[in-house]
Amino acid sequence: MFPEILINQNIQAFFEFIYDRQSVWHKRTFLKEPAPWTDDKILQDFRFCNVYRELDGGTLAITKYLRQPLTPQQKLFNIIAYRFFNRRDTIENLFGGLLDPDKFDFKFLERRFDAQKAEGNIFSNAYLITAHACHPSYRPHDKHVQILFMLDELRPKIDSLLEKLRSLPAGCGIEILSRNIPMAGPFLAGQILLDCTYAGDIVPYTANDFLVVGPGAHWGLNIIFNQKLNKKEAEKKCRQLWQMQPQAFDELKARTGKDWQAVRWQNPAYCGGKHLCLHDIQNSLCEFRKYYRLKNGEKAKKRYYHPAKEQ
């Protein structure tokens, strides 16, 4: 346990943002109320990720397939493939839903991806993927080709990778993935490992057992604590926010009447229980940073919400 920290105005704002964003999801998806689901103009006009990562469209796209009767090796391979592109259209249309590592056809997929790239984007803009070429001698500047090369070479190593993830502690998972998957840095490795925790039979731990603070979340922590934190300090502060949720939400309810327990995701299998898991706190910090910038009149890329589209 960490020493208790005082709930200052920025911490109050962070937990109120979490409540307000989750309330939008609760009213729209659970209660099925018509829009608008909030009086907050920023939440009305701009798109924010759900506070529960498992409820976001990108995660739902891959977890839908993880529920199918696949081997752990097949699940792990498809998670890796999907997160490099991180786009629902890619897994649905280009991968055809699922990839079989034993029947991976590089040339077929190369042609398929080339055709799609000519018509539009094949990558999500949620985060950047390294441009480092896996095979510099062949189309080194075509990132999708280099990713396909990487996947092709990973196929015979997937058993060994799975064994390493299962036999070593959760804290080693990100380093294992970063070392064994070319082009995957710590942040992307963390996203892959999070998906592995949802599968049920890939790794023996949950999203509460490891942490990687992404750059957006780190920025959010700097805002909340009004100081420039180093990596170790940022991880400590993130864990403090995770542990102080009961107190923070109780204070929010007493101050505003906003009851977290009334809007939270009612999923008994969720590893965070009645509050957010450690990584959902981390994800929410990134979204809070965007919200804070907009609230304070700073420029941010507009991603307008349209009621006909999924939020």
Helices and strands as residue ranges (DSSP letters): H 9-25, I 26-30, H 41-45, G 53-55, H 57-66, H 72-85, H 88-89, I 90-94, G 101-103, H 106-119, H 143-154, G 155-157, H 158-167, G 170-172, H 173-180, H 186-199, H 215-225, H 231-243, H 245-256, H 260-263, H 278-295
